[in-house]
Amino acid sequence: MATLAPPRTPTGLWTRNFGLYFVARSVALLGDAMLPVAVALAVRGAGFGDSGVGFVLAAWMAPFAALVLFGGVFADRFTARRMMVAADLVRVGSQTVVAAALFSGHPPLWLLLAMSALAGSAAAMFQPGVASMVPRVAADVQRANATLRVADAAAQLIGPAFAATLIAAFHTGTVYVLNAGTFAVSAACLLALRLPPAPPVGRGTSMVRNLREGWHEFRARTWMWSVILVWSVYGVLLFGPIYPLGSGLVTERLGAQAYGLTMSALGAGTVVGGIVAMRYRPARPLAAGAVALFGFALIPLSYAAHATLPLLVAGHVIGGGAWAFWSVMWATSVQTQVPPDVLNRVSAYEVAGSVGTVPIGQVLAGPAAGVLGAQTVLGAGAAVAVAGCLVLLAVPGIRGLRRA
């Protein structure tokens, strides 16, 4: 039976360690939220157009997808904190180089591509450690994940507008300087954590064996690989097309301001979903999350149905709340159900599987819309979203997984 958590005193969550980790993640997330605006304006301002923007973004994603599995192995071998701090410091350097190039004039495309690839590689070394750090800095893992989800949503709300304001008032390079500063703050906070010793795992074994062990642990959990299988389909048919096509439909019909309002509604819904996840503790978290996730289908459905602005806003609030609640239930399940000594490697497989097919959906969205129409593609995405939730609830390992 699901229960409402009793009120906790601030010390229940806000210990010194969690406070430092919260600052590290919140500041870095704000910097990340600002960066897409800076990349788009910087690359276009340097004269490389839309194609240049696509190349620079792809230069980040390609090494991230290729290296994230190795990031999980290294995090287990050398500890997550060491890898995360090292990754932050590398990104301090890459963003500083881009800022200097922007302030000096028009940077060459090869430099932007190289620094984007370096930052993506560093992110691949950083991301697997996020899962294993949360249980080490917070006894209440679900509440910690929900709090971090709210911080992420706030960053997504504030970051793009803040970046645009800075660029208009100062210079595009200013955003890169600030982004480098966020990674420096993150590294300093992570270094200041007081954590018990975590003996490195697998130093006497080969990289291939470490990867095989992580794959074995991932494959042994039906609830985990089943979710990632659904997510692989979602990446192509739902996550990939939803924003490129949805943004076009809304802006063409209602204007750019209306689309901005719907994105703000999505962020507001994410905040609400995170707050609900702080309090509501279902006995079967993935089942509850899958039920909530039905609400996410309202986002592509509102695009496909040419909904009015109030209905678009309502659909995005509900969809954002559904997504946030599922995300907290999923992250908490992974962090509490997987043994700590393999958590980084298992998380790396989970991350790789979750994001690996999204670029395929993004690439295919335009051609598919040209043949079938954007409304049809997004309507199919809404149907896929509902079907995916039904599949999640039909898998006994997902439906029956109990809260640890």
N, C-alpha and C positions, 0 to 999 in steps of 0.2 A: 504494500500500500504506500502511495506517495505521501510524503509529509512536508509540512512547512518547517523550515529550520527555525529553532528558537533564536531570538536576538542574541548577537554576540557582542562582547565588548571589543573596542578597537584593537586591543592586544591580541584578540583571537586570530586576526589576519595581519594586522599592520605591525609586524615585528620589524626590527632593524633590517633583517635580510630581505623581507618582502618589500619593504619601502624602497630599498636600493634597487632591487630588481624591477620594481614598478617604474621607477624613474628611468632606469636604463631602457626599458622597452618602450615606454611612452614617448620619450624624447626621440628615440630612433624611428618609431612609427610615424611621428609627426614629420620628421625629415623625409622619410620615404614617401609620405603622402604629398609632399611639396614637389618631389622630384619630377613626376611626369610632366607637369606644366613647364618646369624649367627645361627639361629635355626637348620638348616640342618647340618652345620658343628659341632655345639656343641653336638647335640644329637648323631650323628654318631661317633664323637670323643670320646664320653663317652661309646661307645660300644653297642648302642641300635639299630643301623641299620635303614633301611628304615621304618620298622614297628614303631619304636620309634618316628621317625620324624612325621609319620602320626598321631600317638596318641597325640603328643604334639600339633600339629596344630589343631586337632579335639578338644582338651581340651580348646583351645581358642574359636573356632567357636561355640561350643555347648552352653556355657553360654551366649555368645553374642546373639545368636538367641533366646534363652529362655527368656532373661531379657530385651531386647531392648524396648519392649512395656512398661514395668514398668519404664524404663529410661525416656520415654516420659512423663509419669504421674508425676514422681518426678521433672522433669525439669519445668513443669507447676506449681507444688506446691511450689517448693523452689527456682525457677528461674534457667534458663539455666546456667548462669555463675557459680553459686555455685556448681552445679552438675559437670560442666566441670572441674573446679579447683580441686574439691575433687577427681574426676576420675584421673586427671593428677598426683596428689600426691600419690594416691594408686599405680599407675604404676611406679612412681619413686621408691617406696619401692619394688615392685615385681621384677623390672629389677635389682635393686641393690643386692637383695638377690641372684638372679641367677648369676650375675657377681662374687660375693664373692665365691659362690660355685664352679664356673668354675676356678677361680684363685687358690682355695685351693686344687684342684685335680679333681676327677671324681664325679660329683654330682649324687645322686640317681635319678632314673626315677620318683619316686613319687614326688620329689621336683620340677622337671621340669614341671610335669603335674599340680601340685598345683599352681605354679606361673603363668603358662600359663592360667589356668582357672581364676585366680584372675585378670589377665590383661584383659582377654576377658570380664569378668563381668564389670570391670571398663569402658571398651570401650562401652559397652551397655548403661552405664549411661551417657557417654560423647556424643555419636553420635546424639541423637535426638535434642540436643541443638544447633548443628551446623546450622540447617536451620533457627532457630529464631534469631541467633546472627547476621547473615549477614545483614538483614534489619535494625538492630539497630546500626550497625557501618558504614553503607554506604548508602547514599541516592540513588546512582545509583546501584541498586541491580544486574542488568544484567552484568554491567562492573565489579563489584566486584566478581561475580561468575566466570566470564571468567578469571580474573586475578588469582584467586585461582586455577582454573583448569590448567592454565599454570604452576603455582608453583608445583602442583601435578605431572604434566608430567615431569618437570625438576627433581623432587625428584626421580621418577621412573627411569629416565635415569642415574642419578648420584649414587643413593643409593646402588644398588647391587655391582657395581664395587668398590665403596669406602669401603664397608664392607669387600669385599674380600681382598683389599689391606691392610686394618688394621689388619685383621686376619693373613695374611701372614707375615706382618712386626712385629706384636706384639703378640696378643693373642685373642682368641675368646671372652673372657670376656671383652676385650676392647670395643667391639661393644655394649655390654649390658650396660657398664658404660656410653658410649656416648648416648645410647638410653634413659637411666634414666635422663641424663642431658637435652635431648630435651624436655622431659615432664616437667622438672623443669622450663625451659625457658618458655614453653607454659603456665604453671600455673602463673608465674610471670607476663607475658604480659596480661593475662586475668584479673588478679587482678588489674592491672594498668589502665584498661579501665575506662573511665568516662561516665557512662551510667545513663540516667534518671531512677528514681525508677520504678520498674516493680512489681506491687502488686502480690503476690502469688495467684494462682488460685486453687480453689477446696479443701482447707484445711478442710472445714467443711463437706465434702462428703467422701464416702467410696472409696477405691481403685477400686472396681468393677464398681462403678458408673463413676469414672473418665475414666476407660477403655471403658465403654459403650459410653460415650460422644465422646471420640476420634473415636471410630468405627462408630458412627452415622455421624460424620462430614466427615470421610473418605468415607463412603458408599454413602453419599449424593452427591458426586461429580463424575459424570459419567466419566469425562475425567481422573480422577485419578485412580479409580479402574479398568478402562478398560486398562490403560497402565500397571498397576501391574499384571493384568491377563495375558497380553501378555508376560510380563517379567517372570512370573512363568513358562510359556512354554519355553521361551528362556533359562531359567536356566537349564532345563533338557536336551534340544536338541541342544542348541547353546553354551551358556556360559560355561556349565560344561565340555563338551568334547573338546572344541576348542583348548585349550592350552596343555592339556596332550597328545592328539593325534597329534596335529599339530607339537609340538616340536619333537616328535618321527619321524614323516615323514621327516621333514626337516633335522634333524641331521643325520639320517640314509643315506639320499641321498646326502646331500651337506656338512655335517659336523657341528660341534657345533659352529664354528665361523660364519657360514652363519645364523644360528638361532639367534645368538647374534645380528647380523646386522639387521635382520628383526625386532627384539624387539626394537632396537634403532630407526629404521624407524617408528615403531608404536609410540614411544615417540615423535619423531619429528613431526609426523602428529598431535598428540594431542596438541602440542604447537601451530601449525598453526591453528588448529580448534578453540583453545581458543582465539587466536588473532583475528580471523575473528568474533567470537562472541562478542568481545569487541566493534566492530564497527557496525555490521549489526543488525538492530533492526526490525525484521519482525512484522507486525501487528498481525499475528496469529503464535505465537512462536512454539507451538507444531506441527502444520502442517508443518512449515518450518523445524523443527527438524526431523520429520518423513521422509520428502523427503531426507534430508541429510543422514539419517540413512541407506538408501539403500546402501551407499558406504561401510558400515561395512560388508556387505555380501561378499565383495572381499577378506576378510581375510580367512574365511574357504574355499571359492572357490579356492583361490590360493594354499592352501594345497591340496585339493582334486584333483586339476588338475595337480599336480606335476609341478607347474610353475617354470620357470627359476629364478635365483636369482634376476635379475633386475625386473621381474614382481612381485616377492614376495615382494621386497622392495616397489615398487610402490603401490601394493595392501595394504600394511600395512600403508603407509603414508596416503592414501585416507581413509582407515578404521579408523585410529586413529583420523584424522580430523573430520570425520563424527561422531564418538563417542563423541568427545569433544564438538562439536557444539550442539548435542542433549542434552548432560548432562547439559550444561549451560541453554538451553531453558527450560529444565525440572525443574532444581533447581529454576530458576527465577520464573517460573509459580507457583510452590508450595509456595514459600516464599511471593509472592505478591497476590495470590488468596485466601489464607487461613487466617482467622482472627488470630491475634497474640495470643489471649488467649487460642487457641487450637492447635497452629501450632506445638508445640513440640510433642503432642500426635499423631496428624495426620502424622507427619514426621516419628514417630516411626513405625506406621503401614506401611507406604510406604517403609521404610528401610527393615522391616521384610519380606514384600512380595517380595521385589526385590532380596534379597540374600537367602531366605529360601530354594529354590529348587536347587540352584547351587551345593551344596554337593551331591545331588541325581544324578545330571548329571555327576559329577566327579567320583562317585562310579560306575555308570553304563557304563562309557565310555570304560573302558578296556574290560569287558565282551561283550559289543556290538561290539567293533572292532574285538574281537576274532571270533565272529559269522559272521558278515557282512563285515568286513574289515574297516580299519581306513578311507580309501578314501571315502567309501560309507557313513559312519557316518558323516563325515565332509561335504560331498556333500549335504546330507540331511539337515545338519545344515545351509548351505548357502541358500537352498530353504526355510527353516523355517524363516531365517532372512528376506528374501524378502516378504514372506507371512505375517509376522508380521507387516512390514511397511504398506502393503496394508490394513491390518485390522485397524491399527492406523488411516489411512487416511479415512477409511470408517465410523468411529464412528463420528457422528455429534458433540458430545461434545468435542472431541479432535480437529477435523478439524476446528471447528468454534471458539475455545477459543481465545479470543483477548487479546492482551497485556495490562496489567494493567498500 
